[in-house]
Amino acid sequence: MRKKRTYKDVREANIRNVTKRRKEIRLMAIEHAGGKCIKCGYHKYPEVMEFHHRDPLQKDFNVSKKGLTRSWERVKKEIEKCDLLCANCHRELHVEQKLAASRENSGMKSE
């Protein structure tokens, strides 16, 4: 007779399956977006790659680990609104945007 599966067993299996699916979707998304940083060309570790929405107003959801529970078609549609950047270039881009907005608000011209 088979051992009855407990709530804990089912929960742990579901967590493993969701984690595996998120990793698969993430790798597919990175590959679909070109597989490398559009700014510097970095491509060594997929864990370092991030999706930057070109227009934040067009963002339906974050393409992050939690966002990767959606269907591949929804993820693909969302990443087409994004640029693939390595973590360093992504941070630099956001700093540049903040500095530009700050200059604009203070009346300074960009260099």
LINMO-V118454 format. One record per residue. N is the residue number from 1. RES is the residue in three letters. PSI is psi in whole degrees, 0 to 359 (none if undefined). D_CENTER is the distance of its C-alpha to the mean C-alpha in Angstrom with 1 decimal. Layout:
# LINMO-V118454
N|RES|PSI|D_CENTER ; N|RES|PSI|D_CENTER
This chain:
# LINMO-V118454
1|MET|137|44.9 ; 2|ARG|145|41.1 ; 3|LYS|134|39.7 ; 4|LYS|131|38.4 ; 5|ARG|133|34.6 ; 6|THR|168|34.0 ; 7|TYR|317|31.3 ; 8|LYS|318|29.9 ; 9|ASP|314|29.9 ; 10|VAL|316|28.1 ; 11|ARG|313|25.5 ; 12|GLU|321|24.8 ; 13|ALA|318|24.6 ; 14|ASN|318|22.1 ; 15|ILE|316|19.8 ; 16|ARG|316|20.1 ; 17|ASN|317|19.4 ; 18|VAL|318|16.3 ; 19|THR|316|14.9 ; 20|LYS|315|16.0 ; 21|ARG|318|14.5 ; 22|ARG|318|11.0 ; 23|LYS|317|11.4 ; 24|GLU|314|12.9 ; 25|ILE|318|10.5 ; 26|ARG|314|7.6 ; 27|LEU|320|10.4 ; 28|MET|319|11.5 ; 29|ALA|316|8.4 ; 30|ILE|315|8.6 ; 31|GLU|316|12.3 ; 32|HIS|327|12.3 ; 33|ALA|5|10.8 ; 34|GLY|345|13.6 ; 35|GLY|357|12.6 ; 36|LYS|160|13.1 ; 37|CYS|129|12.5 ; 38|ILE|345|14.3 ; 39|LYS|313|16.1 ; 40|CYS|350|17.5 ; 41|GLY|3|16.9 ; 42|TYR|140|15.6 ; 43|HIS|9|14.6 ; 44|LYS|307|16.2 ; 45|TYR|121|13.8 ; 46|PRO|334|10.5 ; 47|GLU|341|9.8 ; 48|VAL|346|9.9 ; 49|MET|141|7.4 ; 50|GLU|155|4.7 ; 51|PHE|127|4.3 ; 52|HIS|121|7.4 ; 53|HIS|123|9.3 ; 54|ARG|320|12.8 ; 55|ASP|104|14.6 ; 56|PRO|334|13.6 ; 57|LEU|341|16.4 ; 58|GLN|359|15.0 ; 59|LYS|123|11.9 ; 60|ASP|325|12.6 ; 61|PHE|161|9.8 ; 62|ASN|136|6.5 ; 63|VAL|74|3.7 ; 64|SER|189|4.0 ; 65|LYS|317|7.1 ; 66|LYS|326|9.3 ; 67|GLY|343|7.9 ; 68|LEU|12|8.3 ; 69|THR|353|12.0 ; 70|ARG|171|12.6 ; 71|SER|156|14.4 ; 72|TRP|321|13.3 ; 73|GLU|318|15.0 ; 74|ARG|319|13.1 ; 75|VAL|315|9.6 ; 76|LYS|317|11.3 ; 77|LYS|321|12.8 ; 78|GLU|319|9.8 ; 79|ILE|343|8.1 ; 80|GLU|348|11.6 ; 81|LYS|3|11.4 ; 82|CYS|162|8.9 ; 83|ASP|142|9.7 ; 84|LEU|122|8.3 ; 85|LEU|151|9.5 ; 86|CYS|165|10.5 ; 87|ALA|319|10.5 ; 88|ASN|311|14.0 ; 89|CYS|325|13.8 ; 90|HIS|314|11.0 ; 91|ARG|316|13.4 ; 92|GLU|318|16.3 ; 93|LEU|316|15.1 ; 94|HIS|323|14.9 ; 95|VAL|315|18.2 ; 96|GLU|318|19.8 ; 97|GLN|318|18.9 ; 98|LYS|318|20.4 ; 99|LEU|319|23.4 ; 100|ALA|317|24.0 ; 101|ALA|321|24.0 ; 102|SER|316|26.3 ; 103|ARG|318|28.6 ; 104|GLU|318|28.7 ; 105|ASN|331|29.6 ; 106|SER|358|32.3 ; 107|GLY|7|33.7 ; 108|MET|150|33.0 ; 109|LYS|147|32.3 ; 110|SER|156|29.5 ; 111|GLU|none|30.8
